[in-house]
Amino acid sequence: MQQATIAELLADALAAHGVERIFGVPGGGSSLDVMEAAAGRGIGFVLTRTENAAVMMAAATADLAGTLGVALTTKGPGVANAANGVACAALDRSPVMLITDGFSAQESGYVTHQVFDQAGMLAPVAKRSSRLETEDVATEIRDLIELAKTPPFGPVHVEIAGPHGRKAVAAGRSGGKPGIAEAGIAADTLNRAGELIRNASRPVIVAGLEARGGGVAPRLRAMAEALRCPVLTTYKAKGVLDDQHEQYVGIFTSGNAESECVGKADLIVLVGLDPVELLRIPWRYECAVVDIAEVRHPVHYVEPAAGLYGPIAAALERLNAGLAESNWRLSEIAELRRRLAARLEYPQCAGLGPQQVVELAARAARDAGVLPRIAVDAGAHMFSAMAFWPAARPQDVLISNGLATMAYALPAAIASALHEPQRPAVAFTGDGGLLMCLGELSVAVQQAARIVVVVFNDQSLSLIDIKQQQRGLPERGVRWKPPDFAATMESLGGRGFRVDNADDYHAAVAEALRNEGPSLIDARVNPEGYLAQMETLRG
């Protein structure tokens, strides 16, 4: 019987699923065996500076490539530091495998140094953990990967103790790609949903993160154009319908800003919406809802009048037959779009405003004839970034929305640049978020990643600062003296720019986009309008 080591079986499976690189900070145990086996199969390794960033890079890669993302860490502190990234992959629905070193049963009898229940710590956010100690390791690896890629997508954890990675076992068939059977669409549910859509006079479509792949976007557009109705997208679905399409109205968060449009609907058609994306406020609409999603989410904001659960593209294909135009007028949709954008505008301010930072970057990209992908960090700056950056295709924008974690934009931008080297990536990050992952700038330099890091430098945790203001509390614990980010980037080997006005900023973006390696623009922005902008958006 043919044999292979466990590390080799794992590497074979990753290669079969199209994995091109692993991100991480290795230890001296089994992770070295996995790295070596992966290298023998053409899978590269990207040394990150933090384990958290490694999992985020793996998650962003999984989203972009439509395959498994892989991160690797040592045991103990490596696993602990990766936990936030695993939570990000879980709540942002990214299929990721985290491979970690571990302790053998013999070691656990006398060792306590760095020892804790690694699988137990990750249990709330990992779909499954495995030590690959069963009699059929090949099948176990296959099942883990299939689980990660089963909706809702999420992370799995592999812990390989000591020399266990070098153990020879039956080779099996771990490398084979499992076929995923498509679920059928119940005829009565399909008929009910179709009847609701055909009878609606003013339907509104809301697209969510599950609409990004699987051929959904063209079918969603076909439905929208057949109905001639408004379309809104969640943050992660931005670009599923081109922002320039005449029926696109704007972003849906379940907040206040979009309520003028959605409040006019007599039917809301949710396409791929995962409730993990929405704000923590009750559902405000009383009209019927058709829910078209990969899976039925057990905790949801609304009980649908009809729910179609399974492959979304297939459901849309069936529903699109026989649709007719609704009572919406294109001029009315255009006015709703204009009014929503006006409500989201950042108030006039002295100096450089966050909306200017976004719009001038988009203008510089157009002038250069490039369409960067953007990655957006959590923070007050994301309101302007998500509202005013133009997206034309799914995955034009990367953002953590389910977990909404800081320190995401820079790792995601690096992953984007490695995935698509000829396309620049722009990371829109707050100064607080960047300080949490500052070391990853050296990864960008080491990898010659074509990224532009734009730092909204307002010397505070702005989103928390404005919540503090809303409650009438004194400023405490959310502001700091700003570091020199541009000098830091220069010291690491990248290009650094420091700007505080629109003209200098536009020129800096234009020059940074011409750079073949990483650049950073430290943009000193005026934060005075964040409070008004957030109150308009969220209510």
N, C-alpha and C positions, 0 to 999 in steps of 0.2 A: 504493500500500500504506500502511495506517495505521501511523503511527510514534508512539513515546513514548520518553521518556528512560529510562535504566536505573533510576534512582531511582523513576520513576513506575511502571514495570513491577513493581518490587519492592513498592511500596506497594499496587498493585492486588492482588497475590497475598496480601499480609498481610490486607488487608480482606476478601478472599474467604474466608479461613480464620477469620474472626471475631476477629481481633486488635483489641483496643480501645485498648491503650496500649503504648508502648515505654519501657523503663527504661534509663537510662544516663547517661554523662558524655561529651558530644559533643566533637569536635575541630573544627578550622576547615576541614576538607576536605569529602569526600563525605558525611560524616555530616549536615552542614547540609542538603544536598540531599535526603537520605532523610527527615529530620525534616519538611521543608517539604512534600514529596510526601505523606507520611503524614498530615499535618495537613489537607491538601486532601481526604482521604478519611475524615475524622472520627476518625483515630487520634491519641490524645493522647500527650504525652511527659511522663514523670516524671523530673525531674533528681534523681539519687541523689548521695550524697557519695563513694561508692567504686564502682569498676567491678565488684568482687567481689559487692557487695550487689545491683547491678543485675541480674547474671545470676541470682542466687538469687531475686530478686523475679520475674524472668521465668519461672524454673523452677516456683516455687510457683503462679504464675498459670496456667501450662500444666497443672499437675496439677489445679487446681480447675476450670478452664474446659473441660478436655478438648480443648484446641486448642494451637496453637503459642504459645510464649512468646518474646518478642523483647527483646534487649538491644543497645545501641549504644555504641561507644566510639571514642576516637581511636586513632591508631596508636601503636606503640612502648610507652610505659609504660601506656597504656590497655589494650592487649591483655595485657600482662604481668600487670597487676593483676586482669584478668578471669579469668585462667587457673584459679584455684581454683574460681570459680563454674562454669566450664565442666566441670571435673572433677566437681563436685557434680552437675550436670545429667547427666553421663555415668553415674556410678555410682548415682545415685538414679533413673535412667531417666525423665528429663523431656525432652520434645521442645522444644528451644530453638534459635533462630537468633541467633547473635552476629554483628552487622554492624559491621565496623571500617573505619576509614580505612586507606589503604595508600600505597605509593610506586609511581609509574609506572616503566616500563622505562627511560625517559630519565633520570629522577631517580636510579635505581639505578646509573647509570653514573658519577655523581660525588658522590652524597650518602652519607655514613656516619652522620650524626647521627640517633640514634633507630632506626637500621636494624638489624633482625635478621629471620630467617626466621619470620614470624608463623605461617604455616600449619604450618611444621615444629615450632614450639614446641607448638602445639595438637594436632598429629597423634595423639599417644597417647590423647587424650580426645575429640576431635571425630570424628564419623562421616565427615565430608568437609569440605574447604575448597574454595572457588571464588572466582575473581576476576571472574566474570561477563564473560569475554572471548571466549566462543565465538560462532559465527555465529547460534546460536539461543538467545539469553539467556532468553527466556520459558520455553522448555522446561527450561533448566537450573535456573531458579528453582523451577519446579514439581517437578522431580525432587529438589531439595534438601529442600523441605518434605515431600515424600512420604517421603524417607529418614528425616528426623527423627521422623516419625510412624509409622515401621515398627518393630514390636517386635524387640528391646528398644529402646524409645524412647531418644533421646539428642540431643546438640547437633550442629549444623552451623555452619560458619563462612563468612561472606561478607566478602571483602576488596575494597573498591572504591577504586582508586587515584585521587587527585587529582580532576581534572575528569571522570573517566570516568563518574561518576554522572549527568552532564548530557548524555552522548552519546545521540543519537537513534538508535534501532534499530527494527526491525520489531516491532510490538506483540505479535503472536502471541496466545497464549491462556494466559498465565501465571496469570491470575486464576481459572481454572476449578478447582474442587475435584476432585482425582483420586479415582476410585472405587477402593476397596481390595477386591480379590476375596477372599472367604472361602475358606480352604483346606478341602478335604473331610476327613472323618474316616475313616481306614482301617477297614474293617469288622472285620478280624481283630483289630486292636489294640483297637477299641471292645469287641468281644466278650470279649477277654481281660481288659480292665479291669473290665467289668461282672461277669464271673464272679468275679473276686477280691473285688469289693465285696460281691456277694450272698452269697458263702460265708464272709465274715469274721464272726466272732461278736463281736469287740470292736474295730471300726474307730475310728480317730481322724482328724479332719480338721484339717489345718494350712493356713491361708490366708495368702497372701503378697501382695505389692504389685500383682501383675497382676490380683488379684481386686477392685480398687477400682472399675473402670469396666466399660463394655460390658455392662451388665445382669447381671453375675455374681452380685452380692450376693443377690438374691431366689432365684436357683436354688441357690446354695450353702446358703441357709437351708432350702430345700425338701429338699435332700439330707440335711442334718443332722437335720431333723425326721423324715424318713422312716426314717432309720437309728437315731434317738434315741441319738446318740453325742456324745462331747465334741468341742468345737471350740476350737482355739487360733489366734491370729493373730500375725504378725510385727508389729513396731512400725508399719510403714507401712500395714499392713492393719487396724490397730485401728479398730473401728467397722463393718467389713464385716458382722459379726454384732453386734447390739446387746450391749453389755457386760452389760445386765440380763437377757439371754435366759438361760433356765434351763440351757441346754447350753453356754454360754460358760464356759471354765475360766480363760483368762488369756493372757499373752504367751508366744510361742515365740521363743527366740533361739538354740536348740540348746545352751543352757547346762544348768546343774544343776537349777534351780528347777522346771522343768516336767517333769522326767524321771519323777516318780512317776506322773503321768497317762499320758504317752506310753509309758512302759515297760510299761504294762499292755496295750498294743495288740497285736493280731495282724495289723493292716494299718494303714498310715499313708497317707492320701489327701492329697497335696499339691495344693492348688488355687491356682494362680498364684504359687507360691513361686519367687522368684529367689534363687539361692544367694548373691548379693552381700549379702543381708541378714543372713547368719548369722555367728556368732562364729568365730574362727580356731582351732577345735578339731575333731578328727575326729568323724564321725557316730557316735553311741553306740548306735543301735538296730539290732537284727538282724532284725526282722520285714520282710515284703514291703512295697514302696512302689509306689503308683500315682501317677504324676506327670502332672498336668493343667496345661499351661502354654501361653502364647502361642508360645513357641519352645523348642527343645531347647537348654539351656545346655551348651556343650562342656566346661566345668569345673564339676563338681558334687560334692557330698559323698557321693552315693549313686547306685547304678545301679538304676533302677526295674525292677520286674517287668513293668510296662506303662507306656508313655508316650504320652499323647495331646497332640499339639502343633498348635495352631491356635486359633481362636476358643473361649475357655473356656466362654462361656455356651452355645454350641451343644453342646459336649461334655457339659456337665452336664445339659442338657435330654434328651439321649439316654440318659445313664446313670441318670437319676432314674426312668425307667419301670420299674416292677416291683420297686422296693426295699421291703424289709420291716424291721421293727424288729430291732435287734441285741440282744445280751444285756446291754448296759449298763442300769443302773437310774438314774433321775433323782436319787434320793437319793445314790447313789454319785458321780455327777458333781458334785452340789452339795458333797459333802464334799471332793472333790479341789479344787474351786474355793476352798473355805474354807481348806484347808491350804496351797495355793499362795499365797494372799493373806497368810496368816499368816507364811509364810517370807519374804515380801518386805517385811514391815512394818519400818519404821525403828525401831531400838531406842529405848527411853525415854531422854530426855535433858533437861537443864535448858534453859530458854529456848524458843526457837522451832525446831522440827524441820522438815526438808524435807517429810515426809509431811503435817504439819499445814498447811504452806503450800499444798499441792495440795488437800487435802480442804476446807480453809476457803474457798478460792477457789471450789470447786465448790458449796459450801453457799451462799455469797453470791450466786452466779449463779442457783441455784434460787430463792432468796428473792426475787431481782429479776425472776424470770420470764423469764430469757434463757438461751440455750445458746450460750456463746461457742465459737468454734473456737480451739484452742490450737496454738501453734508451740513446739517444744521444742528447745533447744540441746544440743549434745553436752556431756557432763560428768556428774559424779556425781549431780546433781539429777535427771537424766532417769530414773533408776531409779524414784523416787517418782512423778514426773510420769506416766510411762507405765503404772505399775501402778495408780494410784489416781485418775486422772482418768476420769470416765465418758464413753464415746463411744457414740453411737447409730447413726451413719451413716458410710459411707466418707468419707474426707477431713475428718472432724471433728478429726483430729490431723495436723499437718504436722511432719515431722522428717527430717533428713538421716541416713539409716541406711547406705546403700551407701558413701558417703565418710565419714560421721559427722564432718562438719566443724563446728568452732565458728563463731560469728558468723553463724548461720543463722536463729535464732528471730526476731530483730527484723525483718530484711528479709522473712521469710515472713509474719509477722503484718501488716506494712504491706500486702503484696500481697493478703492475705486481706481486709483492711478495704476496700481499693479495689475488689476483685472483688465483695464483698457488703457495701455500706456500712452497712446497717441491722443487721448482725450483728457484735457486738464480737469482737475477737480478743485472746487473752491470750498473751503471749510469756513462757514460762518460760525464763529464761536465767541462766547463772552470771555472776559478776562478771568473770571472765576473758573469756568470750565477748562480753559487752557492751562491754568495753574495746576489743575488736578492731573494733567497728563503731559506736562511740559517736556518730559524726557522723550516722548514719542517724536518730537521734532528731529531728534538725531536719527531715528529710524527713517524718517522721510529723506534725510540727507544721505544716509547709508544706501538706501534703495534708489536714490536719484529719482524720487517720485515727483511727477509733474503736478504739484499742488500749489495753491495759493491760500494761505491761512489768513483770514481777515478777522482781526480781533476787535470786537466792539468794546473798547476800553473805556468803561465808565466808573472804574475804581470801586466796584461794589458787586454784591450778589443782587442784581437789580430786581429780579422777580420777587425775591424775599423782601427787599427794601420797599417795594411798592405795596406789598401786602402789609408790611409794618405801618406804612403811611395810611393805608385804608383803615386800619384799626385805631388810628390816632395815637400810636405809641411813639416814644422818642427813638431816634436813631441809636441802635445798639447792636454791635456784633456783626454787621453786614458790609462794612466799608474798610478800605485799606489804602495804603500809599502805593501807587502803581509802580510795578517793576518796568524795566526797559526791555520790552519784548523784542524789539527790533535788534537791539544789541545782543540779546541772547541768541536769536536766530543766526546772526552773523558769526557769533563765537562758535556755533556748531557747524558752520560751513555752508549755510544757506544765505539767501538774500533777505535783507531786512529793510523796511521802510517805516518811517514815523510821520504821520500826517494829522492835521487838525482842521483842514478845510477841504471843500469840495474839489477845487481844481487840482490840488496836490494829490488828493486821494485818487481821482480819475487817472491822473498820469501814472501813479504808482501801480494801479491795477493793470493798466495797459502794458507797462514794462514787465510786471510780474508774469503776465500771460505769455509774454515772449520768451521767458526763461524756461529752459529745458528741465531744470531741477526745481526744488522747493523754494518758495518765497513766503515771507510773512509781512503783513501790513498792519501795523499798530495804529488803529484809527481811534483817535480821541473823540468820543461821541458825547452829545448832550443828552442826558437821561431824563430831562424834565417832563417830557411828554408821555413817558411809559405808563403812568397811572391812568391818564385819560384814555389811552389806547386800549389798555387791558379792560377797563370798565365797559368800553364800547363793545369789545369783542365778546367778553364773557358775561356781562351783565351783573 
